[in-house]
Every structure is written in structure tokens, then in C-alpha cells.
């Protein structure tokens, strides 16, 4: 949410006592239910939460482009369908996946659901499921393709490259296939404080060797 929209929403632009759900971020493409359990100014009780969420998802999937007749929303997910773990409760209640050629806008001043501007004229960048992974360096093999690599694998691979144990909460795996030498994956650490200590020690060693 940009600063102007934030100020408008939270300082008089939106009546939160009449708002049951709202679109929170153009980059995150998520909707939040204004629930009593989650927000101090929430109005949606737990008993209505799931029914409201189902109705919103159904309505979103029914939005069609008048010119093409196709649905604008490719899918709308409940947060638990995508995320897992203790921080799932902090994510949007509904996450959108738009069809190619469409983009969301967090403005609260639009008069129509669909505006005519092409997505590529509205955005400098946009979040997508597909990405590019490139690795280079003295310890990296050349010509290796990682067709199944995930963004979740990046952090564990960096930790392994540094000879550090990764937090046990990491979901990703080490991309061993990109390394020239066998990279020893250390034991997992439950505490992030333990990771910080290990990382600090490693940085000090590299500084003494003049590598950073």
C-alpha cells in the first residue's frame, strides 16, 4: 500500500465500522477480512468469517472482462491452501492469482471494478510465480540448469555455501548440484539466535582473511 493510500485509508477515507473486507496490497495481491479476532477495529465475528470468505472468493471468480468474456481472476486461494506454519495467521485471508494481462490496483477511489488501461502501462514490475535463478562464483559449476529450483532453496544454499547450519524452520533444500565441490550441510539450528552467532563468527573469519 503506497503512502497516500495508507493515509487516506487510515485517516478518514474508509469507514472501518462498515468495512468487512479490503484489498491490502497491489504487490501481495491479498484480501484481508476485517475480523474482530485479528484487528482492534474489526467487525466480522468468527462465526461469520468462513462464510464471508467463501462468498468473496465466489464473487471474485465471477468477475469477467466484458471484451473477452474470460474470468479476470485465475484463482483465489485461502491462505492455508498456500501457507503453513505459525505465521500463516499473519498473511492475507485470501490470495489472488490474476490472469496474464491483468493487474491489481490498491486505489480506493476507482469508480469501476475494471479499468481499461493495459497492465503493462500501469506497472513497472509485478510479482509472478516464475522467476530467474543465476549463480556465479569460484565455487559454482557452469552450465548447470536448476529447472526444479524454488525461491525457498536460495537461503539454505547460501548458508551451505558459507558452511553454516540453516534454521530448522527453512522449508527449502540446498542446491548441491550447482557447487563444484561437495558442500557440507551442517546440522539444523532451532534458534535464530544460534544462526546469528554462527553467521557472526563466519563473517569475522572472512574479515580476518581479508575476503570481505
N, C-alpha and C positions, 0 to 999 in steps of 0.2 A: 504494500500500500504506500503510495507516494505521500510526501509531507502534506500537500494541500488537501488530498482526500482524507488523510488521517485527521487533520484539524477540522475539516468540515463534518466528518462523521462523529467525532467525539466531543465537539463543542457546539452542538445545536443542529447539525444538519440531519441527524437521524433521531427519531423518537424511539429509544430503546425499549420503552414500555409497550410498544406496539410492534416491535420487530422480533419475529420468531426465528428467522434465519437470515444470513447475509453472506455475500461473496467477499472473501477476505484478502485475496491476493491474485493479481494477474499472473505472476510467475508461479505461484504454488497451485493455482487452479483448484482451489478448495473452497467449500462452503462450511460455515460454522452454524450449528444450531445454538440459539441464544438460550441455553438451558440454565435452570436455577442451580443445578449441581456444579456447573463449570464457572459461571460468571456471577459476580455480585449483583449485577442488574438484570440477570437472566429472568425470563418469564415462562419458559417451557418446562413443565414438571416432568419427572422421569416417566410417569405413566403415559405421556403423550409423545415422548422422544422418538421411539421406533416408528410409530405410525406416521409422524411428521416426516421423518427421514425417508420412509418408503414413498410417500406421496411426492416429495420433492424429486426424488430420483425418477419416478414415473413421469412427472411433468417435464423434467429435463430431456428425457429420451424422446419425448413427443415434439420437441421444438424442431421445426423443419424450415429449410430455406425455400422460400416461395418460388425462386427462379429454377432451382434444380429438383425440388421435391424430396431431397435427401435429409436425413437427420443431421443436425449440426453436432450433436454430442455422440461420439462413437460409443462411449460407455461412461457410466457414473458408478464409482465404487464406494462401498462403505469402508471406513478406514481400516477396520480389522481384516478386510479382504486383502489388503496390501501390506500393512504393517503388523509387526508383532513385538512383544516385549513391553517393558514397564513404561516406556514413553509414548506408546500408542495413543494414550488418552490426551496427549498434548497436540496431536495432529488434527487437521480439519475433519469434520464428521463425514463429509462427502468429498471425494476427489474426482475431478473431471478428466476425461481424455477426449479432446476435440478432434474432429476430422481434419485432415490436411487442408489448408487454405482458410481456416478459421482461427480467430484469436479472441481471447477474453479481454475485457476492459473493466477495470475496477471503479470507473466513474459512477457516481451516484446521481448524475444529472442527465443521463441519457433518456430520451423520450421513447425509444423503441428497443425491443429486445435485440433485433438485428440491425446493424448499421451497414451501409453499402461499401465502405472503404475496404479494399482487399487487405488481407492480413499482412502482406509484405510491405504495405505502405504505412502500417500502424506501428510496426515493431522494428527495433534494431536487432533484437535477439529474442529467442524463445526457448523454453525448456522442452526437450524431446527425450524419448526413451533411448534412441540410438545416439551413440557418441563415437569419438575417435580416441584411441589409446596409442600413444607413441612413447617409446622408451629409448634412451640413448646414453652411452657411457662406456667406460672401460670394462665394466662387468656385465654388459648387456650383449647378447648374441645378435647378429644381424640376420635379416631375412626371416625372422620368426613371426608367424601370424597367430594372434590370440582371438580367434573367432568367437570363443565362448567366454571371454573375459567380461567381468562385471565391474561396475564402479565400486562395488563392495570389496573387490580384490586389491584395489590400489593401496590402501593404507596398510594391510597386512604385508604386502610385498615390499613396501618401503621399510617397514620395521625389520623384515627379514634381511633386506639388503644392508641395513645398518647393524645387523647382528643383535637385534633387540627382540625380546619377547613381546608379543602383542597382547592387548587386553582380551580376556576370555569372552567379552561381550561382542567382539568383532564377528560379523556374520560371514565375511569374505574369506577367501583362501589365498595362499601365497602362489604367485605365478612363477613357479620354479622353472618352467620351460624357457623363460626369457633370459635366464642367467647363464653365463659361461661356466661358472664353477658351481658345484653343489652348495647351495645356501642352507645353512643350518637354521632351522626354525626353532627358536627357543621355546621353553615351556610357557604356557599362557599365564598371565597375571590377572588375578581377580580385581586388584585395586588399581585405579588410575594413578594413585599416588605412587605406587610401585613403578608404574610405567614412566612417570615424570622423573623419578630418581634414576632409573636406568638410562633414560634419554639424556639427562643432565650429565651423567658420568661419561656417556659416549661422546657428547659434544666436547667435554673437557679434554678427552683423549685426542680428538681430532684437532683441537686448538693447539695442543702441545706439539703435535706433529706438523703444525703449520698448514693443515689442509682446509681450514676454514678461518 
